[in-house]
Amino acid sequence: WTDFTDWIHTGIVKVMFEKKDGTKRKMNCTLLPEYFIDYKFKSDNRIDDKVQTVWSVDDGGWRAIRYGSLLTIEYFEHG
């Protein structure tokens, strides 16, 4: 998951993951501060070694993604 954690700091990442209820969700996410400049930046974006907190570009809020739930990852370079 090194690529994923690197990518969310440098661009937008489109992910599909399975939610706890079994449904699949697509989300564009990032950790680029310009997307959440008006919101408090979480200094520790990792909850633990199995979960990553990200900013949902689609919803405009913080979301947590379990690494084991990721089905697809697509990177879009910022700029």
N, C-alpha and C positions, 0 to 999 in steps of 0.2 A: 504493500500500500504506500510505499515511498513515493511513487509517481503521483498518486492521488493527493497526498499531503503537500507535495511540492507544487502541484498544479493549482490547488485552491488558493495558494499564496501569490500566484502570478497571473491568474486569468479566471475565466468562467469555466466551470466543469458541469457538464450535463450528465446527471446520473439517473439510473433507474435502480430502485431498490425495493425490497419486499418489507412492508410494514409488519409490525407485530401481529396484526390481525390477518395476515396472509395476503392482503391486497398489494398490488404493485403500484408504485408511484414514480413519476418522472419529476426531476427538479433541476433547475439551474442554480448552482451555488458557488460561493467564493469566500475568500478571507481578505480580499482587497479592501482596505479601509475606506476608499472613496464611495463604496456602495452602502456603507452603514455609518457615515460620518456623523450623523445626528444621534446615533445610538451608542450606548456605552460599549466599548470594545472589551471583550473578555480576554484578560491577559493569559489565561490558561484555556485554550480552545479544545484541548483534549480532556474528556471526562475521565477516561482510562485508556488502556491500550487496545480496547475493543470498540470505542465510540469516539467519533470526531464531531465537534460542534462546528457548524458552518452557517453562513448567512445565506438565506434563500432569497435569490434575486427576484423570483416570481412572487413570493408572499411578503417580502420585506420584513423578515424576522429571523431569529435564531432557530435553528433546527439541529437535531442530533441524528447522526447516521451511524448505525452499527456496521463495522467493516464486513462482517459476515453476511450482511443483508444486501450488499452491493451486487447488482447483476450486470450492469454495463456502466462504463465510464467513457466520456468523450470530452476532450480538452479543446477550449477555444482560447487562443492567446489573446491577451489584453492589448488594446492599442489600436 
